[in-house]
Amino acid sequence: MLSDPFKDSRRTAGSLRCCYRDFLYTPRHAELMHLRRKESIQLSARFAALFVLVLLLAAPFWDHSFSTDIWSSQTVIMRLLVGLVALAVITNRAVSARLRRRFPYLPMLMLIVAACLLSIFSGNDPESTILMHSAHSCLMLGLVLMIAIMPVTLVEAILLSLPIIALLIVGSYVDLATGVIPLEMLLSVLLPLAVFSALVQLYRTIMAAQEIAIDPLTGCYTRAFGMEMIKVSFDGALRKRAPYTVAFIDLDDFKQINDRYGHDYGDRILGEVGENLVTRFRRSDLVVRWGGEEFLVLLPELDHARAAEVLDRVMAPGLAALENGQVQRASVGLSERIEDAIALPQNLIELADRRMYEAKKRRDHDDMIANSLSGRRNAVARNPGAPCSAKVQPVDRTLN
């Protein structure tokens, strides 16, 4: 059923609006938000790996392990293994690209597990010195601080903390040497603070994405956000070999509305148009304000025929209520990735744009003939003052 224009207010921002569930797990995050988070988490993991590598290279000069005969000890072997893990994280070889897309925290988790194993083996190695234990404790503290700057969810933060918690448990039952740094006490204090700090970073990431993604007038996504989402979703359609349709929508006679009633009235119409578009499409569809009175709708996994049916139902009641009791109409152009044999998202948009202008010209020609060459378009009459979606038949959303 079509929503009341004000009942589902700001639903467009729903996928980016900060909710308590956003701090728990990732499925609610918009795809581009997840991409932003992934980039930040993986960059932090690579910095953490660089820190680990530098510390392990500098540690022998500080704890003088290079001058002692312990090169075959388990501590040195574990240092080499941790160094290899850090090198793999820096070069993006630790996990596959597919796993990094789904679980961006995995490289950091591998680093933490390797560092915890190093602390356990070193703490039980009779050949390790106090300075070596202290170096490993500094390594653990540095990784905990790196967790604090990652925009991870609570579930992800707990997963990253589990190896450290296991280390603390082992240290409580075994006399684990930690050097001059009281590692158990520091980690028990710093680890909860790092988790809370990570959640704050997640909140800031969500709010920053919302500020750049939502058009304040219409509630639709901005053009910059839409361009990035087109690239992401189009690539996903290519991988899945799924249909992908773009609809280009341009409001009819909007310039005349602005000239006759003023820009404030035009802004109100744009706001109602944006809200009606969002409430009539699926949550998986993206409505983008492309510029002025132009809108772009991304319809993943819909072929041209089904998308045309959906657009017919969306446009049938009109997009906004006008002052004279009529409704705002629009011209629409559709293009589909598979049927139109298009390999680039920009070409898909350009084709939909051309088809929209062709539809607008045909509508102009038909209306001019119907109105004795007056050039005025017919509009569907309705009760004055009634909202656009107040008295229309419920829309069958099964196809959409």
C-alpha positions in Angstrom: 0.0 0.0 0.0 1.2 3.5 -0.7 2.3 5.3 2.4 0.9 8.6 3.6 3.4 11.3 2.5 4.2 12.1 6.1 3.7 8.8 7.8 7.0 7.2 6.7 8.9 10.5 6.9 12.6 10.2 6.3 12.4 6.5 5.5 15.0 7.1 2.8 17.7 7.6 5.4 16.5 4.5 7.3 19.4 2.3 6.1 21.9 4.8 7.3 20.1 6.2 10.3 21.9 5.3 13.5 20.1 2.6 15.4 21.1 0.5 18.4 21.3 -2.6 16.2 24.0 -0.9 14.1 26.3 -1.3 17.1 25.6 -5.0 17.4 26.1 -6.5 13.9 26.5 -5.6 10.3 23.5 -6.7 8.3 21.6 -3.4 8.8 24.4 -1.3 7.3 23.9 0.0 3.8 26.3 -1.5 1.3 28.3 1.6 0.8 28.5 2.1 4.6 29.9 -1.4 4.8 32.4 -0.5 2.1 33.5 2.6 4.0 33.8 0.5 7.2 35.7 -2.2 5.4 38.2 0.2 4.0 38.8 1.8 7.4 39.1 -1.5 9.2 41.5 -3.0 6.7 43.6 0.2 6.6 43.9 0.1 10.4 44.8 -3.6 10.3 47.6 -2.8 7.8 48.9 -0.1 10.1 48.8 -2.5 13.0 50.7 -5.1 11.0 53.3 -2.4 10.1 53.6 -1.6 13.9 54.1 -5.3 14.6 56.7 -5.7 12.0 58.7 -2.7 13.0 58.6 -3.7 16.7 59.7 -7.2 15.9 62.6 -5.9 13.9 63.6 -3.4 16.6 63.1 -5.8 19.5 66.4 -7.7 19.2 68.4 -4.5 19.4 66.5 -3.5 22.6 66.4 -6.9 24.4 69.8 -8.0 23.0 68.4 -11.3 21.8 70.5 -11.1 18.7 73.7 -11.4 20.8 72.5 -14.5 22.8 72.4 -18.1 21.7 68.6 -18.5 21.6 67.9 -18.4 17.8 66.5 -21.9 17.9 64.2 -21.2 20.9 60.4 -21.2 20.6 60.3 -17.5 21.2 62.4 -16.6 18.2 60.5 -19.1 16.0 57.2 -17.5 17.1 58.6 -14.1 16.4 59.3 -15.1 12.9 55.8 -16.6 12.4 54.2 -13.4 13.8 56.4 -11.4 11.4 55.2 -13.5 8.5 51.6 -13.0 9.5 52.2 -9.2 9.7 53.8 -9.2 6.3 50.9 -11.1 4.8 48.4 -8.6 6.3 50.4 -5.6 4.9 50.5 -7.2 1.4 46.8 -8.3 1.6 47.8 -11.9 1.4 46.5 -13.0 4.8 43.0 -13.9 3.6 41.3 -14.0 0.2 39.5 -11.0 -1.3 36.1 -12.6 -0.9 36.7 -13.2 2.8 38.0 -9.7 3.3 34.7 -8.3 1.7 32.5 -10.3 4.0 34.7 -10.2 7.2 37.0 -7.2 7.0 38.2 -7.7 10.6 39.8 -11.1 9.8 43.4 -9.8 9.1 43.4 -7.9 12.4 42.1 -11.1 14.2 44.9 -13.1 12.7 47.4 -10.5 14.0 45.9 -10.6 17.5 45.9 -14.4 17.6 49.5 -14.6 16.5 50.6 -12.0 19.0 48.7 -13.8 21.8 50.4 -17.1 20.9 53.8 -15.3 20.9 53.1 -14.0 24.4 52.1 -17.4 25.7 55.0 -19.3 24.2 57.5 -16.6 25.2 56.0 -16.4 28.8 56.7 -20.2 29.2 60.1 -20.1 27.5 62.9 -20.4 30.1 65.3 -18.9 27.6 63.4 -15.7 27.2 64.5 -12.6 29.2 62.6 -9.9 31.0 63.2 -7.5 28.2 61.8 -9.9 25.6 58.7 -10.4 27.7 58.4 -6.6 28.0 58.6 -6.2 24.2 55.8 -8.7 23.7 53.7 -6.9 26.3 54.2 -3.7 24.3 53.1 -5.5 21.2 49.9 -6.6 22.8 49.1 -3.1 24.2 49.7 -1.6 20.7 47.2 -4.0 19.1 44.6 -3.2 21.8 45.0 0.5 21.0 44.6 -0.3 17.3 41.3 -1.9 18.0 40.2 1.4 19.6 40.4 3.3 16.2 38.5 0.7 14.2 34.8 1.3 13.4 33.8 -2.3 14.3 30.5 -3.5 15.7 30.1 -5.0 19.2 30.1 -8.5 17.8 33.3 -7.8 15.8 34.9 -6.2 18.8 34.1 -9.2 21.0 35.6 -11.5 18.3 38.8 -9.4 18.2 38.9 -9.5 22.0 38.4 -13.2 22.5 42.1 -14.1 21.9 43.2 -11.4 24.4 40.6 -12.6 26.9 42.0 -16.1 26.5 45.5 -14.8 27.1 44.3 -13.2 30.3 42.7 -16.4 31.4 45.8 -18.4 30.7 47.9 -15.8 32.6 45.6 -16.2 35.6 46.1 -19.9 35.8 49.8 -20.1 34.7 52.6 -18.0 35.9 53.0 -16.2 32.6 56.0 -13.9 32.5 55.1 -10.4 31.1 58.3 -8.5 31.9 58.3 -5.1 33.6 54.8 -4.3 32.3 51.8 -5.6 34.3 50.1 -6.9 31.2 47.1 -8.5 32.9 46.2 -5.4 34.8 46.6 -3.1 31.8 44.7 -5.3 29.4 41.8 -5.7 31.7 41.5 -1.9 31.8 42.4 -1.0 28.3 40.5 -3.7 26.5 37.0 -2.5 27.6 38.0 1.1 26.8 39.2 0.0 23.4 35.8 -1.7 22.7 33.8 1.4 23.7 36.2 3.6 21.6 35.6 1.3 18.6 31.8 1.7 18.9 32.3 5.5 19.0 34.3 5.3 15.8 31.5 3.2 14.3 28.9 5.9 15.3 31.0 8.6 13.8 31.4 6.6 10.5 27.6 6.1 10.3 26.9 9.8 11.0 29.5 10.9 8.5 28.1 8.6 5.8 24.5 9.9 6.5 25.6 13.5 6.2 27.1 13.0 2.7 24.6 10.5 1.5 21.1 12.1 2.2 19.8 15.0 0.3 18.1 17.2 3.0 15.3 18.5 0.7 14.0 15.2 -0.8 15.3 12.6 1.6 16.7 10.7 -1.3 20.4 9.8 -1.7 22.7 12.4 -3.1 24.3 12.1 -6.5 27.8 11.5 -5.1 26.5 8.7 -2.9 24.4 7.3 -5.8 27.5 7.2 -8.1 29.4 5.1 -5.6 26.4 2.9 -5.0 26.0 2.3 -8.7 29.5 1.1 -9.0 29.2 -1.2 -6.0 25.8 -2.7 -6.9 26.6 -2.9 -10.6 29.7 -4.9 -9.9 27.6 -7.1 -7.6 25.2 -7.7 -10.5 28.1 -8.6 -12.8 29.4 -11.2 -10.3 26.0 -12.7 -9.8 25.1 -12.5 -13.5 21.8 -10.9 -12.4 19.7 -8.3 -14.2 20.2 -4.7 -13.2 17.9 -1.9 -14.3 18.2 1.9 -14.0 15.2 4.3 -14.2 15.8 7.9 -15.1 12.9 10.1 -13.9 12.4 13.8 -14.9 9.4 15.8 -13.6 7.2 17.3 -16.3 6.7 21.1 -16.4 8.5 21.7 -13.2 10.1 24.9 -14.4 6.6 26.3 -15.1 5.6 25.3 -11.5 8.6 27.1 -10.1 7.9 30.2 -12.2 4.2 30.3 -11.4 4.1 29.4 -7.7 7.7 30.2 -6.5 10.7 28.2 -5.4 9.4 27.5 -1.9 6.3 25.7 -3.4 8.7 23.9 -5.9 10.8 22.7 -3.0 7.7 21.3 -1.3 6.8 19.4 -4.4 10.3 18.1 -4.7 10.1 16.9 -1.1 6.8 15.1 -1.6 8.1 13.6 -4.9 11.2 12.2 -3.2 9.2 10.8 -0.3 6.6 9.2 -2.5 9.3 7.6 -4.7 11.1 6.1 -1.7 8.0 4.7 0.0 6.8 3.1 -3.3 10.0 1.2 -4.1 11.6 -1.7 -2.3 14.1 -1.1 0.5 16.7 -2.7 -1.7 16.1 -0.1 -4.4 18.0 3.2 -4.3 16.3 6.5 -5.1 18.9 9.2 -6.0 18.3 12.8 -6.6 20.4 13.3 -9.7 20.0 17.0 -9.9 17.2 19.6 -9.9 14.0 17.8 -10.8 15.8 14.6 -12.0 15.8 11.4 -10.1 17.6 8.1 -10.6 16.3 4.8 -9.3 18.5 1.7 -9.1 16.6 -1.5 -9.4 18.8 -4.5 -8.8 17.7 -8.0 -9.9 14.8 -6.6 -12.0 14.8 -7.1 -15.7 13.4 -4.5 -18.1 9.9 -5.9 -18.3 9.4 -6.2 -14.5 11.0 -2.8 -13.9 8.5 -1.3 -16.5 5.6 -2.8 -14.6 6.9 -1.5 -11.3 7.4 2.0 -12.7 3.9 2.0 -14.2 2.4 1.3 -10.8 4.7 3.8 -9.0 3.8 6.6 -11.5 0.1 5.9 -11.9 -1.2 7.9 -8.9 1.2 10.8 -9.6 4.2 11.9 -7.6 2.8 14.9 -5.7 -0.4 16.9 -5.2 -0.4 20.2 -7.1 -2.2 23.4 -6.1 -4.8 23.2 -8.8 -6.0 19.8 -7.8 -3.9 18.0 -10.4 -0.9 15.7 -9.8 2.7 15.9 -10.7 3.7 13.7 -13.6 7.1 12.6 -14.8 8.8 11.1 -17.9 10.8 7.9 -17.4 13.5 6.2 -19.2 14.7 2.6 -18.5 17.9 0.7 -19.3 18.9 -2.8 -18.3 22.4 -4.3 -18.1 21.8 -7.6 -19.8 19.1 -6.7 -22.4 21.0 -3.6 -23.5 24.4 -5.3 -23.4 26.0 -2.6 -21.3 29.3 -3.3 -19.4 29.7 0.1 -17.7 27.3 1.7 -15.2 27.8 5.2 -16.7 26.7 3.9 -20.1 23.6 2.5 -18.4 22.7 5.9 -16.9 23.3 7.7 -20.2 21.0 5.3 -22.1 18.3 5.7 -19.5 18.7 9.5 -19.8 18.3 9.4 -23.6 15.2 7.2 -23.4 13.7 9.5 -20.8 14.1 12.5 -23.2 12.6 10.4 -26.0 9.6 9.6 -23.8 9.3 13.3 -22.9 9.3 14.3 -26.6 6.6 11.7 -27.4 4.5 12.9 -24.5 4.9 16.5 -25.8 3.8 15.5 -29.3 0.8 13.5 -28.1 -0.3 16.2 -25.7 0.0 18.9 -28.4 -2.2 16.9 -30.7 -4.7 16.1 -27.9 -4.9 19.8 -26.9 -5.1 21.3 -30.4 -1.4 22.2 -30.5 -1.8 24.2 -27.3 1.3 22.7 -25.9 -0.4 22.0 -22.5 -0.2 18.5 -21.0 -3.3 16.7 -19.7 -3.2 16.0 -16.0 -5.3 13.6 -13.9 -7.9 15.5 -12.0 -8.2 14.9 -8.3 -9.8 16.5 -5.3 -8.1 19.7 -4.4 -5.8 19.6 -1.5 -5.8 15.8 -1.2 -2.4 14.3 -0.8 -0.9 12.4 -3.7 -1.2 9.0 -2.1 -4.2 9.5 0.1 -7.0 8.0 -2.2 -5.3 5.6 -4.5 -5.7 1.8 -4.9 -3.2 -0.3 -2.9 -0.2 -1.2 -5.0 0.6 -4.9 -5.5 4.3 -5.1 -4.4 4.8 -8.8 -5.1 6.7 -8.1 -8.3 8.7 -5.4 -6.7 
